[in-house]
Each structure stands twice: as structure tokens, then as C-alpha cells.
Amino acid sequence: MRHTITALAACLLLAGTVSCSSNGDDSKPTVAKASETQSASPTPSPSPSPSRETLKLGDTADIDAEGKLSAATRIYKDEGIPDVVSLLNADQKWAALEVKVCNKGPESITVTPFVWSLAYADGARVEATHMTGNELPQPLYPVEAKVKVGDCVRGNVLFQAPKKGRPERVLYSPDALDEPVEWTVPKA
């Protein structure tokens, strides 16, 4: 009797993931794995910003985080930018993204290029870098700038991007947002 109760308790504990049966020998319950009884379904691929609409380069996103602001991507360029101080590896190139952020209030905000990144199809992400130099696409986005209510800041954010391939998306991920705002990058 004690073995039957123990086997029954074990079956009840495992009921969410396995099925149990008795073959007459109360001391040895039979256990079937859940994977044997369920069909495998393909893992869904991640989707960019499921709660937001898909934005294209040139679109402006109105954002309500720690005040109100808007962010826009203008132009993505990854050809013809010289390597000013030989910082790039042989498999890298400079990429520039022109962006604009406007403060719609109620208080001043601080902007930085380091909340912008490039997302590639294979899951790689390239974070912004900051360089100065006349050969780089001007104006450069400021490293840290206060923007008063009603004002905007615009400039080029630089990336040390892979020579091969092109990013799928641009991500804007300030700490105040739960998930990044995303823009699709057109194929070249």
C-alpha cells in the first residue's frame, strides 16, 4: 500500500510534464517523456518591436519616456568614409547614421550617440563609436549634450561596421525605454 501511494504521489507531481501508468508491480511506475507525446513546433523567429509599428529610415518616432521626445533616422551611409587614423580592422568599414532627436518637454534631456546601434540578421549588434575629424561626415552627433524643451539636436552617429553585409535595423535604446525603437535599413 505504501509503495502504491508513493508511486501515485510521484505520478501526480510529474503530471504536468509526463504521464504515468502502473504495470501491476506497484514499486516501478512507468514514465513517458512529454517529448514522446507532443509534436515539436518550430521556434518562432524574433520580430522587431512587436508592440511598435515598423519604421523606415526617414520616419520620426514620437516617444513618451521621461518626458516627450521624437527621434528620427535620416540617412544611413556605409561607403566612401575614409579611415582617418587607421582604426579599422581589415574586415571593417565606417558607417554613419544621420539622426535627429527633439525634446518636446516638460524638462531638459541629455542626448548621446551611445544609445544608437545597428542590428544584423545574424544577431550581431554594432554599438556607436565616437571619433572626430574633418574627413568624417559632418556634423557629428554630440557625445553628451543637454537639449532644452522645444530644441533639437542632429548629427552623424559613427559605427565601426563589418565590411561585408548591411544591418537590417537601426535601434534607439535609451535607458528610459523598455524596448528599443527600430527602423529598417533598406538593402543596398
VOSE-79943 format. One line per field, with one value per residue (C-alpha): x, y, z; residue in three letters. Coordinates in pm, 1 decimal. Example, Ala and Ser with C-alpha at 12.3 -4.5 7.8 and 13.67 -1.06 7.14 Angstrom:
REM VOSE-79943
east	[1230.0 | 1367.0] $
north	[-450.0 | -106.0] $
up	[780.0 | 714.0] $
lovo	[Ala | Ser] $
This chain:
REM VOSE-79943
east	[0.0 | 278.8 | 450.8 | 124.8 | 75.0 | 438.3 | 405.8 | 74.6 | 225.4 | 522.1 | 283.5 | 80.4 | 394.4 | 504.8 | 159.1 | 240.1 | 527.5 | 498.2 | 233.7 | 244.4 | 91.6 | 115.6 | 202.7 | 90.4 | 422.7 | 347.2 | 714.1 | 802.0 | 588.6 | 621.6 | 709.9 | 670.9 | 855.2 | 646.9 | 857.3 | 742.1 | 377.4 | 397.1 | 492.7 | 781.5 | 690.6 | 941.9 | 1078.7 | 937.2 | 1193.2 | 1218.0 | 1026.6 | 1142.9 | 949.5 | 626.5 | 438.9 | 550.2 | 495.0 | 783.5 | 961.1 | 1168.2 | 1471.6 | 1338.5 | 1042.9 | 1006.0 | 905.6 | 719.6 | 834.9 | 681.9 | 960.1 | 1077.2 | 905.6 | 821.8 | 1066.7 | 1091.3 | 1370.5 | 1430.0 | 1681.0 | 1764.7 | 2038.7 | 2249.7 | 2583.0 | 2848.8 | 3060.3 | 3321.2 | 3401.2 | 3781.7 | 3960.6 | 4109.0 | 4354.5 | 4377.0 | 4149.3 | 3960.9 | 4050.0 | 4079.0 | 3723.7 | 3566.3 | 3442.1 | 3299.5 | 2923.4 | 2738.4 | 2376.7 | 2228.6 | 1980.2 | 1773.7 | 1625.0 | 1383.5 | 1278.5 | 903.5 | 913.5 | 849.9 | 1221.6 | 1567.8 | 1711.0 | 2063.9 | 2144.5 | 2435.5 | 2528.7 | 2584.4 | 2212.9 | 2212.9 | 2317.6 | 2298.8 | 2134.5 | 2232.5 | 2038.9 | 2272.2 | 2201.3 | 2519.1 | 2489.0 | 2732.4 | 2741.9 | 2815.2 | 3166.6 | 3280.3 | 3556.5 | 3637.4 | 3798.7 | 3722.6 | 3719.8 | 3422.4 | 3066.8 | 2975.5 | 2806.5 | 2892.2 | 2630.0 | 2743.0 | 2880.3 | 2670.1 | 2450.7 | 2166.2 | 1863.5 | 1613.5 | 1239.3 | 1146.9 | 1500.6 | 1652.0 | 1994.9 | 2101.2 | 2423.1 | 2600.0 | 2648.8 | 2951.4 | 2993.3 | 3285.8 | 3075.4 | 3162.9 | 3280.1 | 3053.1 | 2681.0 | 2448.3 | 2245.8 | 1878.4 | 1774.0 | 1876.8 | 1799.2 | 1744.2 | 1770.7 | 1787.2 | 1753.0 | 1406.3 | 1259.1 | 1150.8 | 1231.1 | 1420.4 | 1262.2 | 1358.9 | 1394.7 | 1453.3 | 1757.0 | 1687.8 | 1901.0 | 2173.9] $
north	[0.0 | 238.8 | 176.6 | 244.1 | 578.1 | 676.1 | 584.7 | 771.2 | 1082.8 | 1072.0 | 1047.0 | 1343.5 | 1553.9 | 1468.6 | 1506.9 | 1843.7 | 1707.2 | 1328.6 | 1056.1 | 760.0 | 413.0 | 103.5 | -238.6 | -434.3 | -400.4 | -116.7 | -38.5 | 55.2 | 323.7 | 362.2 | 714.5 | 850.5 | 1169.1 | 1463.6 | 1494.8 | 1147.8 | 1251.8 | 1607.8 | 1716.4 | 1956.5 | 2300.3 | 2532.6 | 2813.0 | 3144.6 | 3396.3 | 3719.5 | 4011.0 | 4369.3 | 4570.8 | 4368.8 | 4645.4 | 4919.2 | 4981.3 | 4918.1 | 5242.6 | 5314.9 | 5540.9 | 5894.4 | 5823.3 | 6002.2 | 5817.3 | 6004.6 | 5868.6 | 5919.9 | 5828.5 | 6057.4 | 6339.9 | 6358.8 | 6347.0 | 6244.8 | 6053.9 | 6022.3 | 5848.3 | 6031.9 | 5868.7 | 5553.4 | 5559.5 | 5287.8 | 5368.5 | 5633.8 | 5731.3 | 5739.5 | 5564.3 | 5879.7 | 5726.7 | 5361.3 | 5243.2 | 4989.4 | 4622.8 | 4482.0 | 4345.9 | 4676.7 | 4999.4 | 5320.4 | 5363.6 | 5684.9 | 5730.0 | 6077.0 | 6111.9 | 6385.2 | 6395.2 | 6669.5 | 6747.2 | 6808.3 | 6863.8 | 6901.9 | 6916.5 | 6925.6 | 6595.1 | 6474.3 | 6301.3 | 6076.0 | 5869.0 | 5560.1 | 5470.2 | 5404.8 | 5067.5 | 4860.4 | 4515.5 | 4248.7 | 3942.7 | 3701.7 | 3867.9 | 4078.2 | 4433.0 | 4713.7 | 4992.6 | 5353.2 | 5487.4 | 5846.7 | 5997.9 | 6349.0 | 6466.4 | 6682.9 | 6381.3 | 6228.0 | 6313.9 | 6638.7 | 6739.2 | 6470.6 | 6386.3 | 6524.5 | 6286.8 | 6438.7 | 6740.7 | 6894.3 | 6973.3 | 7223.3 | 7190.6 | 7277.8 | 7227.5 | 6952.9 | 6803.9 | 6647.0 | 6481.0 | 6171.1 | 5873.0 | 5663.3 | 5285.0 | 5050.5 | 4815.0 | 4486.7 | 4535.1 | 4255.9 | 4280.6 | 4555.2 | 4600.0 | 4506.7 | 4760.5 | 5071.8 | 5063.3 | 5359.2 | 5230.6 | 5499.9 | 5370.8 | 5525.8 | 5284.0 | 4928.1 | 4819.4 | 4992.5 | 5192.7 | 5031.5 | 5143.9 | 4905.3 | 4972.3 | 4925.7 | 4678.7 | 4846.1] $
up	[0.0 | 90.1 | -247.3 | -432.0 | -253.7 | -320.0 | -689.9 | -714.8 | -548.6 | -787.1 | -1082.7 | -960.1 | -917.2 | -1269.1 | -1427.1 | -1582.3 | -1789.5 | -1808.5 | -1794.2 | -1558.4 | -1558.1 | -1346.2 | -1486.9 | -1180.1 | -998.8 | -755.9 | -692.9 | -1055.3 | -1221.2 | -1597.4 | -1711.1 | -2065.3 | -2154.0 | -2273.3 | -2588.8 | -2692.0 | -2678.7 | -2816.0 | -3164.3 | -3198.1 | -3325.8 | -3490.5 | -3275.5 | -3393.8 | -3513.9 | -3315.5 | -3457.4 | -3439.8 | -3178.1 | -3171.7 | -2991.3 | -3229.4 | -3594.5 | -3832.8 | -3913.1 | -4222.9 | -4245.9 | -4264.0 | -4032.1 | -3697.9 | -3380.2 | -3108.3 | -2773.2 | -2430.3 | -2187.7 | -1905.6 | -2089.6 | -2455.8 | -2741.9 | -3101.7 | -3270.0 | -3641.5 | -3860.5 | -4179.4 | -4388.2 | -4348.7 | -4532.6 | -4527.7 | -4832.8 | -4903.0 | -4544.0 | -4505.2 | -4219.1 | -4069.2 | -3823.0 | -3929.5 | -3651.1 | -3857.2 | -3893.3 | -4244.8 | -4218.5 | -4104.6 | -4261.2 | -4123.7 | -4129.6 | -4049.4 | -3949.4 | -3951.4 | -3664.7 | -3506.7 | -3156.5 | -3043.9 | -2688.5 | -2660.0 | -2283.5 | -1997.2 | -1892.4 | -2048.1 | -2169.2 | -2235.2 | -2563.5 | -2657.3 | -2963.8 | -2749.6 | -2734.6 | -3111.9 | -3256.2 | -3574.5 | -3573.5 | -3827.4 | -3950.0 | -3767.5 | -3431.7 | -3420.1 | -3292.2 | -3354.6 | -3099.1 | -3182.5 | -3154.9 | -3141.4 | -3347.4 | -3452.8 | -3772.2 | -4071.8 | -4305.3 | -4122.2 | -4226.3 | -4052.3 | -3830.0 | -3577.1 | -3313.9 | -2976.1 | -2713.7 | -2437.4 | -2492.9 | -2295.3 | -2508.3 | -2370.7 | -2425.6 | -2782.7 | -2917.9 | -3136.4 | -3196.9 | -3527.4 | -3638.6 | -3764.1 | -3535.3 | -3638.5 | -3631.6 | -3697.0 | -3910.2 | -4082.8 | -4442.2 | -4561.8 | -4516.5 | -4418.3 | -4099.1 | -4102.7 | -3841.7 | -3653.4 | -3279.7 | -3046.4 | -2687.9 | -2420.3 | -2062.7 | -2027.7 | -2286.4 | -2206.8 | -2562.9 | -2843.0 | -3122.1 | -3455.0 | -3814.4 | -4104.8 | -4322.0 | -4694.1 | -4883.9 | -5086.3] $
lovo	[Met | Arg | His | Thr | Ile | Thr | Ala | Leu | Ala | Ala | Cys | Leu | Leu | Leu | Ala | Gly | Thr | Val | Ser | Cys | Ser | Ser | Asn | Gly | Asp | Asp | Ser | Lys | Pro | Thr | Val | Ala | Lys | Ala | Ser | Glu | Thr | Gln | Ser | Ala | Ser | Pro | Thr | Pro | Ser | Pro | Ser | Pro | Ser | Pro | Ser | Arg | Glu | Thr | Leu | Lys | Leu | Gly | Asp | Thr | Ala | Asp | Ile | Asp | Ala | Glu | Gly | Lys | Leu | Ser | Ala | Ala | Thr | Arg | Ile | Tyr | Lys | Asp | Glu | Gly | Ile | Pro | Asp | Val | Val | Ser | Leu | Leu | Asn | Ala | Asp | Gln | Lys | Trp | Ala | Ala | Leu | Glu | Val | Lys | Val | Cys | Asn | Lys | Gly | Pro | Glu | Ser | Ile | Thr | Val | Thr | Pro | Phe | Val | Trp | Ser | Leu | Ala | Tyr | Ala | Asp | Gly | Ala | Arg | Val | Glu | Ala | Thr | His | Met | Thr | Gly | Asn | Glu | Leu | Pro | Gln | Pro | Leu | Tyr | Pro | Val | Glu | Ala | Lys | Val | Lys | Val | Gly | Asp | Cys | Val | Arg | Gly | Asn | Val | Leu | Phe | Gln | Ala | Pro | Lys | Lys | Gly | Arg | Pro | Glu | Arg | Val | Leu | Tyr | Ser | Pro | Asp | Ala | Leu | Asp | Glu | Pro | Val | Glu | Trp | Thr | Val | Pro | Lys | Ala] $
